[in-house]
């Protein structure tokens, strides 16, 4: 449906998009994630023909967006972060103008406009000037023009910006309905929204694609096990000694909780173990009150923070990806991951910059230092 090949965008000496490669398949809702300045909006603007690329190409249903712009754009509906609205037009006038630009047949325009007005719930304001609408209604008008004509691909850059909670829920439902007949690409800073709506997620950082997979697989790759968090009314030393006696704990980090006389610990279980009851009994035997004991699940937010804030990709992502190829034994033996393997792996898809490869050994060593105080 969409192929992005070796995409590069430079602004002077600033590299906004750094050799991006990915494919968008039909019939899915894609989440496009990244911190501010990561290159999300730039990439979307190139994909829709608003910007030209410095290098690389974007194919929309086989048509190059720069060489065959009219044919390629027939397949796309686009809502930019700032909707391209004409404030002195009424809603109906603006949608008629958009329908004309999209070359919707004249006999079909009125019905097409009425349908999208009802879909995004702006029928009751169709005769009002856009400049007199609230920000939320303006966002809906922008969404209506993106959906108008029902193109095969709908690209939405921050579609829920400016909407109240009720409107956000309505937009989510609309996106789900659109996905039954269209491929949807959604950019958002609201990770809960992406987790709830999207089938597949692309994460970019500093212009590079660092991960692409389903939300569930991304969460699993960051850790095979959940962590347990406790707070005990005891000194750190005693808390650490009690935890040492509990079988099934792989690693535990103990620190002050911020409350006087209370220690906090983050505990990682061995694979397949459930140590919650053992923790409770061990502390009870020492007459040490447990103030909290809770399981913390790996979330999409954890994955996002790990991939976009660390200078190197987490070891868990690298090894998971290598083992997925069937080379788990070689990885366990300490062999280097061949460069060719990096390019061949398709699921899960983690792109690793060449410069990062050389830093992995150092990063692993630093991790050992950081955990020196752990059990």
Beta strands, then each sheet from edge to edge (+ up, - down):
strand 1: 2-11
strand 2: 14-24
strand 3: 29-33
strand 4: 55-60
strand 5: 63-64
strand 6: 76-79
strand 7: 153-157
strand 8: 183-187
strand 9: 200-205
strand 10: 208-213
strand 11: 227-232
strand 12: 249-256
strand 13: 263-269
strand 14: 290-296
sheet 1: 2+ 1- 4+ 5-
sheet 2: 6+ 7+ 8+ 3+ 9+ 10-
sheet 3: 12+ 13- 11+ 14-
end
